[in-house]
């Protein structure tokens, strides 16, 4: 993390992972924690830390490194639900299994790539596994959210555990047809689960901030190119390496942090009514839940508010936001 070339996104994710692990250690050290839960959490913490160590190795392609960090972060965040006595036992066991499977699979992908280090980036099969890991880590976060309704939560946990067990058997070689079908079932069930959730009751600026940060972490690489057209005239697009995260600057704009090619960080103020539609073009509605998980609800809130307040259309997000309000 001390290396100057480490992307700030990776640094942030590693810090969040360490903080979540710290919270789990407090539960482990609590005399009131049942011994079986203590043993379970201890084993899972070791899994997460091992993945974090793997992600910190030099020479990894950015997408392999980013996926390993993401799996470690979402897994560590889910440890809270494993240690929570209010979590239904069945959900706890499935969630613990998902965490163990995902971390094992993430390390396997890294090991397979290390054996083929001359190739540079994962091939099509390896990318298939990487996408499955990202989706399942996102689903684990949804399952572990204590605000998630119990209806459908247990079924989603069972379906995701079945898929994660299969994914763990594969690495850079890709997924079998049966495993790919299992992952697709998880995606559909996850989308159905989130489609009934209410949109967050937050102001437009906060919804746009949460949405933007989620898209910048998870969206395709061309998101940088998409956002360059929104840069202020004082900034040269050629100087920007990528965009990192945003901070609310009122209800009409965000301060988006850009990492420059000299690795310095610069503020790039962007109007929300231009930014959100651009993000919607990068992540169409049909991919929103599988890419962003429950944070997608903030994107829908921002799109709906922009449409109602100024008539600004955010691609396919507006229609999905209207449907979401009707479903919830």
Secondary structure, 3 states (H helix, E strand, C coil): CCCCCCCHHHHHHHHHHHHHHHHHHHHHHCCCCCHHHHHHHHHHHHHHHHHHHHHCCCCCCHHHHHHHHHHHHHHHHHHHHHHCCCCCHHHHHHHHHHHHHHHHHHHHHHHHHHHCHHHCCCCHHHHHHHHHHHHHHHHHHHHHCCCCCCCCHHHHHHHHHHHHHHHCCCCCCCCCHHHHHHHHHHHHHHHHHHCCCCCCCCCHHHHHHHHHHHHHHHCCCCHHHHHHCCCCCCCCHHHEEEEEEEEECCCCEEEEEEEECCCCEEEEEEEHHHHHHHHHHHCCHHHHHHHHHHHHHHHHHHHHHHHHHHCCCCCCHHHHHHHHHHHC
